[in-house]
Amino acid sequence: MPKYLFHGSYVGEGLKGLLKEGGSKRREAVEQAVNGMGGRLEGFYYAFGDDDVYAVADLPDNISSAALALLINASGAVSIKTTVLLTPEEVDQAAKVSIDYRPPGK
C-alpha cells in the first residue's frame, strides 16, 4: 500500500479547536478518517517549525490520499501538503528504468 507524509498547519479556528480538544483527540480524528478509507495511520507527530503536525499513513492509492487532503483542506481549519513516500526498493526499481532523455542545451 502506498505511503504518504502529510504536513499540516493549523489555521484560525483549527488552532482553537486543537487547544480545546487536545492533540490526542486530533490524532484519533485523523486515524478514524484514514481507517475509513481502508488505510492505516503509521505515525502522528506535532512539531516546532513551519508545520504544526506531521502524519504518515498507508492509503490504498493516490486518489484516496488526494480525497483525504481535499477534505481536510476544505475544512479551513488545517492546511495540508502531501508528500508521496517511496521505499528503497521502489527507488531501486526506478533506477533500473531506461529512459531516452536529452537535457536542455545538449
Buried (B, 14 or more C-beta within 10 A) or exposed (E): EBBBBBBBBBBEEBBEBBEEEEBEEBBBEBBEBBEEBEBBBBEBEBEEEEBBBBBBBBBEEEEBBEBBBEEBBEBEBBBBEBEEBEEEEEEEEEEEEEEEEEEEEE
